[in-house]
Amino acid sequence: MCYFTGMTQPKARQTLSDSVIKAIQAKYPQGFLSVLPEDLVNYGKDWTRVFPPNPSAIVFPRSTAEVASFLAFCNENSIQVVPSGGRTGLSGGAVATQGEVVLSLVRMNRMGKLDTLAHTLEVEAGVVTEAVHERCHAENLTWPVDFASKGSSHVGGNIATNAGGVKVIRYGLTRNWILGLTAVTMEGQVLKLNGALEKNNTGLDLRHLLIGSEGVLAVITEATLKLVKNPESLDVFFFALEDIPAVLKLFHEVRRGPFQTMAFEFLTRNCLRVLDEIKSLRPPFSDLDSHQAYVLLEVERPESSNGQKLLDEWLAGLFERGLVHDGVLAQSPKEAKELWGLRENISESLAHRGFVHKNDIALPVASLESFIDDLKNYFSDQHSGFEVFIFGHIGDGNLHVNTMKPDKMDQDEFVKRCKKIDQGLFALIQKYRGSISAEHGIGLLKKDALGFSRTHEEIVLMKQIKKVFDPKGLLNLNIGP
Ligand SMILES: Cc1cc2nc3c(=O)[nH]c(=O)nc-3n(C[C@H](O)[C@H](O)[C@H](O)COP(=O)(O)OP(=O)(O)OC[C@H]3O[C@@H](n4cnc5c(N)ncnc54)[C@H](O)[C@@H]3O)c2cc1C
């Protein structure tokens, strides 16, 4: 199946002729275009590390006007383009494998006005996510899009992927925190969508079409972010639990708890072992081996005068009823950071340990327990011999399923086997009406599997919409199935 069939699929690597390169150099300021080998590698890839980067050039516009002029030039000359943010994507969406020109937003990193009345911040797409947090912190505000790659990912990439992260259970996806967008189509049209309006029921909201579109429709260049007040006081717990069913029982209790849940993250025992092995990170429990699962819980303490008492009673109840085996509560911001480190360093530790095949899936929360049972049986019956690491934002039904390459297996053989594993896994997800990509998008990685989560009718409409925005099929042509 192909998402954008009917579009021109590249048959051979795109190359830029000398005359095109000279034309670009003459039209734009010095440093706009690079063909330096280190830039081609660096800006042509993302975090997936599966697809070899192979762009023909990188361009670094500094303004929406430059993006518009460059895309119009590419459209006229039928040049394929891949927009690129912080390149932390985990689906290969920003990887240029076919000689596409990478349009990096890295130089569009200016922040504008922070409006403390409207709680908004204007930014360019290349601003790093964490820089937004730092800017807002001074006003006791935040942009609640938060995850381990925030020190490198860009706001534009967050919007293009409709990023999730550790606070979705409290604040929802990036989509909820975007008021306005400026974006440029392949034909060079500049779209100014919704400005800073909270309310605007005038026709189709194109802004929401672009959020999560992975750069296949337009290049996002600017945004008006919606901000929220920082939570008053946070408590961070780390619990050891018997097994995965116990995690879901704990989640029931958390749902009924006397607080606002900010994060409910889980990891299996083998994730913790790798954290210990690679980064010497471990929770302060004497015994790690008798617990199969761990949960990081962050809550906003109830504001009432007896808030602390309510929280203490709730916690004591968990231990009395044997719902948790062990637990620790951070006593300082430093300790809270250390506990968060146990969750946030998993991806990186796994990547250091070996070659990992990643899946980022979503299930209805109510089906998680039986899905995980089926998943375990699927691996033990049909694909034993692979170590599987599961962690993620279980509070919103999102699991990261990571299969580690066995040391003795050749990488090509592993990739082949994983393709087979995925077919069974995706069929299982489909059975539960889940999603084959919860947060990371489709990119190059899942381009053949969209049909497991979307119907034929939906995919036909997606193709038609793509054609409206990009009639020649030049923008991020290779991503999507
Ligand atoms: C350690 C780690 C942890 C992560 N945790 C999470 C998590 O918890 N939740 C989550 O959702 N993601 C997570 N990610 C994935 C990733 O960080 C997010 O998807 C992030 O939003 C990508 O932003 P980026 O700027 O790096 O985008 P890139 O990787 O550069 O690009 C991603 C996609 O967006 C397109 N794009 C980029 N910029 C633009 C633009 N300005 N206009 C149009 N299209 C554009 C690209 O072409 C590509 O298709 C994690 C990644 C890592 C490495």
The ligand as an SDF file (V2000), in Angstrom:
LIG
                    3D

 53 58  0  0  0  0  0  0  0  0999 V2000
   15.1700   10.5460   23.7180 C   0  0  0  0  0  0  0  0  0  0  0  0
   13.9160   10.8910   22.9380 C   0  0  0  0  0  0  0  0  0  0  0  0
   12.6990   10.9520   23.5980 C   0  0  0  0  0  0  0  0  0  0  0  0
   11.5510   11.2830   22.8860 C   0  0  0  0  0  0  0  0  0  0  0  0
   10.3670   11.3300   23.5620 N   0  0  0  0  0  0  0  0  0  0  0  0
    9.2490   11.6720   22.9050 C   0  0  0  0  0  0  0  0  0  0  0  0
    8.0100   11.7350   23.5930 C   0  0  0  0  0  0  0  0  0  0  0  0
    7.9160   11.4370   24.7660 O   0  0  0  0  0  0  0  0  0  0  0  0
    6.9260   12.1160   22.8840 N   0  0  0  0  0  0  0  0  0  0  0  0
    6.9980   12.4430   21.5400 C   0  0  0  0  0  0  0  0  0  0  0  0
    5.9640   12.7940   20.9500 O   0  0  0  0  0  0  0  0  0  0  0  0
    8.1540   12.3740   20.8820 N   0  0  0  0  0  0  0  0  0  0  0  0
    9.2700   12.0020   21.5140 C   0  0  0  0  0  0  0  0  0  0  0  0
   10.4490   11.9210   20.8310 N   0  0  0  0  0  0  0  0  0  0  0  0
   10.4560   12.1690   19.3760 C   0  0  0  0  0  0  0  0  0  0  0  0
   10.7880   13.6160   18.9450 C   0  0  0  0  0  0  0  0  0  0  0  0
   11.5970   14.2600   19.8680 O   0  0  0  0  0  0  0  0  0  0  0  0
    9.5180   14.4190   18.6940 C   0  0  0  0  0  0  0  0  0  0  0  0
    8.7940   13.8230   17.6530 O   0  0  0  0  0  0  0  0  0  0  0  0
    9.7920   15.8870   18.3380 C   0  0  0  0  0  0  0  0  0  0  0  0
    8.5580   16.5810   18.3210 O   0  0  0  0  0  0  0  0  0  0  0  0
   10.4660   16.0640   16.9960 C   0  0  0  0  0  0  0  0  0  0  0  0
   10.8920   17.4020   16.8690 O   0  0  0  0  0  0  0  0  0  0  0  0
   12.1540   17.7750   15.9520 P   0  0  0  0  0  0  0  0  0  0  0  0
   12.2810   19.2470   15.9170 O   0  0  0  0  0  0  0  0  0  0  0  0
   13.3460   17.0290   16.3830 O   0  0  0  0  0  0  0  0  0  0  0  0
   11.6170   17.2420   14.5450 O   0  0  0  0  0  0  0  0  0  0  0  0
   12.4210   16.5230   13.3750 P   0  0  0  0  0  0  0  0  0  0  0  0
   12.8790   15.1750   13.8010 O   0  0  0  0  0  0  0  0  0  0  0  0
   13.4390   17.4390   12.8110 O   0  0  0  0  0  0  0  0  0  0  0  0
   11.2400   16.3510   12.3130 O   0  0  0  0  0  0  0  0  0  0  0  0
   10.1220   15.5590   12.5850 C   0  0  0  0  0  0  0  0  0  0  0  0
    9.1310   15.6340   11.4060 C   0  0  0  0  0  0  0  0  0  0  0  0
    8.5920   16.9390   11.3060 O   0  0  0  0  0  0  0  0  0  0  0  0
    8.9330   17.5450   10.0580 C   0  0  0  0  0  0  0  0  0  0  0  0
    9.2550   18.9380   10.3850 N   0  0  0  0  0  0  0  0  0  0  0  0
   10.2150   19.3860   11.2370 C   0  0  0  0  0  0  0  0  0  0  0  0
   10.1650   20.7200   11.3190 N   0  0  0  0  0  0  0  0  0  0  0  0
    9.1640   21.1300   10.5090 C   0  0  0  0  0  0  0  0  0  0  0  0
    8.6130   22.3970   10.1600 C   0  0  0  0  0  0  0  0  0  0  0  0
    9.0850   23.5300   10.6850 N   0  0  0  0  0  0  0  0  0  0  0  0
    7.5800   22.4330    9.2680 N   0  0  0  0  0  0  0  0  0  0  0  0
    7.0760   21.2900    8.7340 C   0  0  0  0  0  0  0  0  0  0  0  0
    7.5610   20.0700    9.0250 N   0  0  0  0  0  0  0  0  0  0  0  0
    8.5850   19.9940    9.8990 C   0  0  0  0  0  0  0  0  0  0  0  0
   10.0870   16.7430    9.5130 C   0  0  0  0  0  0  0  0  0  0  0  0
   10.1280   16.7670    8.0890 O   0  0  0  0  0  0  0  0  0  0  0  0
    9.7620   15.3620   10.0470 C   0  0  0  0  0  0  0  0  0  0  0  0
    8.8160   14.7290    9.2440 O   0  0  0  0  0  0  0  0  0  0  0  0
   11.6220   11.5640   21.5090 C   0  0  0  0  0  0  0  0  0  0  0  0
   12.8480   11.5150   20.8500 C   0  0  0  0  0  0  0  0  0  0  0  0
   13.9880   11.1690   21.5460 C   0  0  0  0  0  0  0  0  0  0  0  0
   15.2860   11.1460   20.8120 C   0  0  0  0  0  0  0  0  0  0  0  0
  1  2  1  0
  2  3  1  0
  2 52  2  0
  3  4  2  0
  4  5  1  0
  4 50  1  0
  5  6  2  0
  6  7  1  0
  6 13  1  0
  7  8  2  0
  7  9  1  0
  9 10  1  0
 10 11  2  0
 10 12  1  0
 12 13  2  0
 13 14  1  0
 14 15  1  0
 14 50  1  0
 15 16  1  0
 16 17  1  0
 16 18  1  0
 18 19  1  0
 18 20  1  0
 20 21  1  0
 20 22  1  0
 22 23  1  0
 23 24  1  0
 24 25  2  0
 24 26  1  0
 24 27  1  0
 27 28  1  0
 28 29  2  0
 28 30  1  0
 28 31  1  0
 31 32  1  0
 32 33  1  0
 33 34  1  0
 33 48  1  0
 34 35  1  0
 35 36  1  0
 35 46  1  0
 36 37  1  0
 36 45  1  0
 37 38  2  0
 38 39  1  0
 39 40  1  0
 39 45  2  0
 40 41  1  0
 40 42  2  0
 42 43  1  0
 43 44  2  0
 44 45  1  0
 46 47  1  0
 46 48  1  0
 48 49  1  0
 50 51  2  0
 51 52  1  0
 52 53  1  0
M  END
$$$$
